[in-house]
Amino acid sequence: MKKIEAPTLELAYAQAAAEFGCSVTMLQVEIMQFPSKGVLGLFKKSAIIIANLPQHASSVSSDITPSIDESPKTTQIEMEELVLGDEFYEQADDFVEEIGDEEFYEISADECADEVREQINHLFKDICFDINAVEVSVYDENTLLIEFTGPDAALMIG
């Protein structure tokens, strides 16, 4: 168990990991004091933590010995990602086949603009911002123009 003081929590965590010779995720940390900038540099506080390396984590970290090997190896995590990736694509193929049987319908751009206008106005009707009704129009074949107006419109856009 070590008490560590640093200007920020990030630096305190990094210093603790360096002192214990392990990853930050292996540490058990209790924050004693959060850092504060103070007022005009006065009353500035550093971060203070108490870090501990649990017994099971210390045995794991001591078992890991770096080795230099020129041959490329695939780690266990990479292997799991490869397996999960294959399963994902197999499931995606099944999903595409299911969608292929359904029938789709097309709506015009004007109908889409009307539906979007209705839904946005319904969504924003009870908000605390002072905005007028939202206007939606067709800009081109693939784009809708949505216009917010009113005293608080800039707040909605930002």
Secondary structure, 3 states (H helix, E strand, C coil): CEEEEECCHHHHHHHHHHHHCCCHHHCEEEEEECCECCECCECCECEEEEEECCHHHHHHHHHCCCCCCCCCCCCHHHHHHHHHHHHHHHHHHHHHHHHHCCCCCCCCHHHHHHHHHHHHHHHHCCCCCCCCCCEEEEEECCEEEEECCCCCHHHHHC
